[in-house]
Amino acid sequence: MVEVRAQRASKPEGWQPQLVALDIDGTLLKWVVGQGTTHEVVPDRVRDAVQRVLAAGCHVVLASGRAPHGMTAIADQLGLRDPLDPDGRLWIVASNGSVIVRHPPMEIVHEETFDAAPAVHAVLERHPDALVAIEERGVGYRVSAPFPEGELGGELIVTHLDDLVSAPVSRVIIRDPQATADDFVAMAAQLGLHGTDYVVGWTAWLDLAPVGVSKASGLAYVAERLGIGPDDVLAIGDGRNDIEMITWAGRGVAMGQAVPEVQDAADAVAAPVDEDGAATELDLWFG
């Protein structure tokens, strides 16, 4: 049984978010049991709740570890259009904050890059059979070898490792199907990965990013341009890569199936994704 702390955060009477930041996998989309992927269909109850947020004149920003091309289809499923933009164009925080997008049409307006080679080689010394992926914008990913089916969207282009990290990149994914998430948490802590920020996913999945870049930094970039402060932001997520945005937002909410470190960082814990917890949280403020 999940303890739902839906009212832990203290907010002034009548408070309503001006910006709602939503993770995708495990927050809007339900996990496929045992596969590390999500169903690519937004539940009706969640879509309806998001539409009520838009009808109230609130900005909705998707914030995900996904590449931009894996996010715009979800935005379209939700019927997202910014109610305060004359053209209805959205802001999207992609690649764990490394890439900021406007949509539609998809336009990359900001990107952070870094030299990933030292960190990648350090990880591969510990996990020599691990898989490496770099986003190939608008197409899919360049990969050192094929990833498990369904884990990466778009076309997968097999590329020699040296070519993958020969130039600055915005994000690197390292995946070892033979290891566990706990293995990667321990490894990353031991390595230090100087000059690089990292986050471990639900499985042995490691995201590498430029130092200081996260969903929180991406949302801060967007919020500044919208004239909104963090106190007026509601953020909902379920993964370790959501911790920074959950703590940055005026109200940060963890999904009920999130690991303890994510729940501990949150102001509130919603019901699990299988119970449409994001919709329940949104209905507190936009019901």
N, C-alpha and C positions, 0 to 999 in steps of 0.2 A: 504494500500500500504506500503510495507516494504522499508525503506531507505537502499540502498545498499552502504556501504562505502568501496568499493573494493580497493581503492587506498590511504586510509588514512595513512598507514604506510610508512615511508620514508626508502628506502633501496638503497644502492649503485647501480649504473648502472651495470647491468650484474649479480646482486645477484641471486643466486638460492639455495634453501634449500638443505642441505645434508641429512636431516632426516625430514620426514613428519609423524606427529602423528595424527591419525584419531580416533575420537569417532565413535561409531557404531550406536546406536539407536538415530534417529533424525538427524544424520549427513550422514551416508551411507544408512541407512534404513528409509523408510517413516513410519510415525505413522498411525496406524489404528484409524480412527476417533472415539473418545469417548470411547476407550477401554484401553488406557494406555499401549498398546503393539505395536510392529512394524511388518510390513510385513518382512518376513525372506528371501526376495529376493533382491539382490543388483541390482539397475537399470543398464541397459546396458551402459548408458552414464557415470555413476560413475565408473563402472568397467573398461571401456576403458581409462578413465582419470588416474586411478591408474596404469594401465599397462604402460602408457606413463611415469609416474614417475619412475617406475622400469626400463624401457628401458633407462632412462637417468642415471642410476647407482646410484639412491638415495635410501636410506633405507626407508621403510615404516613400521611404528609400530602402531598396533591397541592399543588404550588405552580406556578402558571401565570399567564401574561398573560391568559388567557381570563377572561371574565365568569363569575360563579358558575353561571349556567344552562347554560354550556357545559362545566362540569366535573363536575356531579353525575352525568350519564349515563356518563361514563368511570369514576367511582367505582363506580357500580352494575355496569358491565361487569366491573370487577376483583373484584367481590364484597367491596369494602372495608367492614369494620366494625371499630371500634376494639376490640381484644381486652381492653383494660383499662378501658373505659367500661361501666358497668352496663347502659346502653341501646345500646351499640355505636355511639354517635354519633361521627362523624369530625370532625376539624378540617380545613379547606380554606383555603389561602391563594390568593385570587383577585385578578385585576386587578393583577398584579405587586406584591402586598402591600398594596394600598389597601383591600381588602375581606377580612375574615376571616369565615368561614362555619362553622356546624355543620350536619351532615347525617347521616341523615335525621331529621325533615323539614328542608328547607333553612331556615336561620335566620341572618341577618346579625347578628353579635355585635359587630363593630367596623368602622368605616369612617373613612378619612382623606380630606379634601376640600381643594380649593384653587381659587383664581381663575385659570382657565386662559386668559382672554381675551388678556392681553398676549403670552404665548408663542405662542398660535395665530395672532394677527395678524402677529407677527414672522416666523413660518414662511411664512405665505401671501404676505407681501411678496416672498419669494424664489421661492415655488412657488405662483403664484396659481391654478393649476388643480388643486391638491391637494384630496383628499377629507378630510372631517373626520367623526369618529364619537364619540358619547358613549353610554355604556351606558344602556339603558332597563331597569332591573332587572326580571328575571323575564320579559321580553318579547323583547328583542333589543337594537337600537341605534337611536338617532336619528342620522341622517346628513345631511350637506350635499348629497350626491348619492349614487346607488347605487355601492357598492364592487364590484370584480370578483367574479364568482360564486364562492361557496364560502369567501370569506375571512372573513366574519363570520357567526356563528351566530344563529339566531332571526329575528324580524321586523325589517325595516329600514324606519324611518319617516323619510321625507324632511322635513327641518326647516330653516328659514332659519338661516344661520350665527349671526346675532346672538342668536337664541333658544337655540342650542346652548350658548353660553358666557355666558349672562346670569346664571347662578347658580353657586355652587361645585359642583365635580364631583370625582369620585374618580380619573378617568383620562380622557385624550383620546387618540384614535388619529388620526394624520395619514398619509395614504397618497397617493403620487403614482405612478401606473402608468407615467408617462413618464420617471421618474428611476430611479436605481440606489441601492443601499444605500450605496455609497461617496459618492455625491452628498449623501446625508442625513448621513453621518458628518461630512463636511467642513462642511456647512452648520451643524449643531448646534454644532460646535466654534467656528465663527466667531461665531455669534450669542450664545453664552454662556447664553441663556435663563435669566436671573436669576430666582430665586425658584421655579424649577421644576427637577425632575430629569427626565432623559430617557434613553431607550435606543433604539437603532436595531435593527430586525429583520433578517431574511435578505434582504428586498427594501427598496425605498424606503418603509419603514414606520417611523413614529416614535411611540413611546409617551411621553406626558407624564404626570408624576405629581407629587404634593407633594414638596417637598424632604425628603430623608432617608427616603423611603418606597421600599422595594424588596422583593423576595422575602425577603431576609435579615431586614428589619425585621418582616415578617409572621411569619416562622418564629420569630424571637426572642419575639414576643408569645405565640405558641402554646407554645413550649418553656417559657417562664416559668410558664405556667399548668399545665403538666404536670410541673414540677419537674425539668426536664432542662436541662443545660448544653450549649453548642455543641460541646464536646469529644466528646459522646456522640451526635452527629448525623452521618449520612451523607447527602449531597446529590448528586443526579445531574441534569445538565442539558446543553443544547447551544447555547443562545443567549446573546447579549450580555446579555440580561436575567437570566441565571443567574449572572453573574460574582460579584455580591455574596453570594449564598447559597453559592456554591462556596467562596469565601474565608472565609466566616463559619463554615462547618461544620467539625467536627473532621476529617472526610474529605470533600473535595470532588472530584467526578469529572466530567470532561467527556466527552461522547460523541465517538466517533471522527471524525464528520463536522463537528464544531464548528470555527469559524474559529480561527486561531492565537491571538488574544487571549484567547479562552475557554479553550483548552487550556493556555496559559501560566499562567493563574490557578489551574489545578487541581492537586491532589495526584496525580492519576492520570488517564489517558485510557483509556476503555473502547473496545471495538469499536464500529463505527458502528451506528446504529439498524437498518439493513437486515440486520445480523448479530445482532440482539437483544442489543446490548452491555449494556443495563441489566440483563438477566437474568444475564449472565455476572458482572457486578459484584456483584449481590445474592447469587449463589451462592458467592462468596468468603466471605461472612459467615454465610449461612443455608442452605448447601447440604446 
